[in-house]
Amino acid sequence: MSHPITMPPVRPDGMTAAVQMRGVNKWYGRFHVLQDVDLTVQSGERIVICGPSGSGKSTMIRCINALEEHQQGTIVVNGVELSGATKSIEKVRREVGMVFQSFNLFPHMTVLENCMLAPVRTRRLTKDQARDRAMHYLERVKIPSQADKYPGQLSGGQQQRVAIARALCMNPKVMLFDEPTSALDPEMIKEVLDTMVTLAEEGMTMLCVTHEMSFARRVADRIIFMDAGAIVEDQPPESFFSNPLHERTRDFLGQLMH
């Protein structure tokens, strides 16, 4: 049963929450992949989401920018409810950046062209404005020298940093990361995580699906543990690691640490 929201949640400072999910359910056929998910993320919060394979982590964050469609419940992003209408989806996607595990760069475009494309088409920037913005964010992720190369000429870590820069070129209010280091070789993971740490320290609202627990300890305001499509645990890092409330969380952490 859906849980209608008549007004987006309001913080004490008068700002709306960045993300609000209430009673969200999703099925793939008979498989109930999200079960009555409730989640509120305030602007500037850094949320790390972990859990076993198939627990619904990636599906949950993909529902936030309508890459997946939920069947029940409500999702409000920056005060806009995802209703299934094209206009609401477009409005949300303009303000939500997404970084995938497989980079999703256009191989026939240079790094610079990849970063310029969306600002020109969606934000209506001129090519000069888009180029300046793209170079600014390539500087931030420390690969401006790669601007004229094609994705296939870069390492996996460099490609993922390009993907982050491309998302940032839209000046998003929320960044979603779907296991951004899982496709990388171990030596490349640190450079991507360092970039994400910098974003977190600058106050970017972030939801990150990852099993990089050192990253979670360092930057997360809250760690969410999911199992069987439901949020089982939602705690600050210190409590999550030292005193998890649920046995399923303890079992997961025990396996992860070993």
C-alpha positions, 0 to 999 in steps of 0.5 A: 500500500502506498504512503502518500506525501503531501509535503516534502519533509522540511529540515529545522533550517527550512530546507527540504530533505535531499531524498525521502523514500516512504513505503517503497516497494518494487518487484521483478516479476514475483521477486520482491526486490524492495520491501517497504523501504523508508529512508530520509537523506538530508542535504549534505549527508553522506550515506554508505549502503552495504549488504549481500548480493541481491539485497536491493542496494543498487535497485534502491539508489537506481529508483532515486533517479528513476533508472528503475521504477518503483511500484508502490510508495513515494520517492521525493528528491529535492522536493520533486516527487517521482510520479512516473511523469516524464517531466518529474523524472527529467527534473530529478535527473538534472539534479542527481548525478550517477556513477556506475561500476562500469563507467558508461563513458561514450567510447567514440568521444574524448574525455572532454566531449564526454563531460561537455555533452550533458551540460550543452544538451540539458543545461543549455550551456554554450560549448565554451561554457561547457568546456570551461566547466568540464576542465574545472571538474577534470582538474578537481579529479586530477586528470586534466591532462587526459582531456583529449584522450578517448576512454579506451586510452585510460586506466580503469581508475582514470575512466571512473574519475572521468565518470565522476567529473562528467556527473559533476559537470551537471552541478548535481545536488545529490550524487549516487555511486553504484559500487564505483570501485568493484570493477577496478584493480586493487591499485586503482581503487585508492585514486577513485576513493580519494576523489570521493573523499574529497567530494564528501569533505566538500559537503556533497550529498552522497549515497554510495553502494560499496563494500569499502568499509575503510571509506565508510568509516572515514566519510559516512554519516550513516551506514545502511545495511540491507538484506532481502530488500529491506533496510535492516540497520541504519547507524552512524559508523562507530555504532555500526561497526562496534555495536550492530543491532542485528545478528544478520549485520554481525554475520555480514561484517564478520564475513567482510572483515575476514 
